[in-house]
Amino acid sequence: MESSDGLQIGAPLRPDELPFAQALVAEAGWNQTADDWRAFLALGKVLAIRAGGEVVATAATLPYGGRFAWISMVLVTKRFQRRGLATRLLRQCVADIQAAGLVPVLDATPAGREVYRGLGFQDTWSFQRYVRDGASAAGERNSVPQGLAIAPITGAEWPDVCAYDAAIFGADRSALLARLRGRAPAVERIARRNGRIAGFVLGRDGRVATQVGPLIAEDDETARALLAEALGAVTGRVFIDVADSRRDIVAGLAAHGFVAQRPLTRMLLGRDRAFDDGRRTYAVAGPEFG
């Protein structure tokens, strides 16, 4: 549909337009890669606004397990900002999600949070992005607590990892996890205690940093051990998005050379209770994926 100012509104992003989408990411200084956009195209939808054949704004939705759908990648190039394009796309995303009988969910920056609250979204819990630009200040300690076994995730274990994750995330996201798997293979670890899964961690390569997460664990001790293994396997810049409630992990990040970059809030529309298990969620996959 073409608007009165000549903009083409809302048609889905095409695979051949990924360079435009990635240019929006670079302009915003975000971390996503073309592989992340391909995940949205394959598993969800990306709405776009075009001007003169160029994509100038996007918003993505990603459904999970027939329960809820993520909204993210709301980007507008600078010369088209302050025209209401982001809000227009966001409203279309919400309408599409609700028409499918799902609950809209998103992770908001402080500025975005005020916009989303005006649309009826409610806060559930908060987290922070932490950044490490170089090697750990203290070095990684890879000692594993007695009774806990940590090892790379094997193909045979993968279905169990996805089932474990679904019970904690609140929906099956195995299709997404499969697309993240292998992008930072040195990070991927599973923890077992008495033969049972006690946690796992994944990661992925990014445009400007390696993203560590999700990090799911039964307790702080397991989370610390998994995180030490993951961070010890990564060189260069690292992002990790850790729940504010995980104070023990947050305190330990400083010893690994991390500093807080920005706060985020998980928000839902039409529901005031999170789907995920906050007791076992330590770090999210990222605000774009949940």
Buried (B, 14 or more C-beta within 10 A) or exposed (E): EEBEEEBBBBEEBEEEBBEBBBBBBEEBEBBBBBBBBEBBBEBBBBBBBBBEEEBBBBBBBBBBBEBBBBBBBBBBBEEBEEBEBBBBBBEBBBEBBBEEEBBBBBBBBEEBBEBBBEEEBBBBBBBBBBBBEEBBEEEBBEEBEEEBEBEEBEEEBBEBBBEBBBEBBBBBBBBBBEBBBEBBEBBBBBBBBEEEBBBBBBBBBBBBBBBBBBBBBBBBBBBBBBBBBBBBBBEEBBBBBBBEBBEEBBEBBEEBBBEEEEBBBBBBBBBEEBBBEBEBBBBBBBBBBB
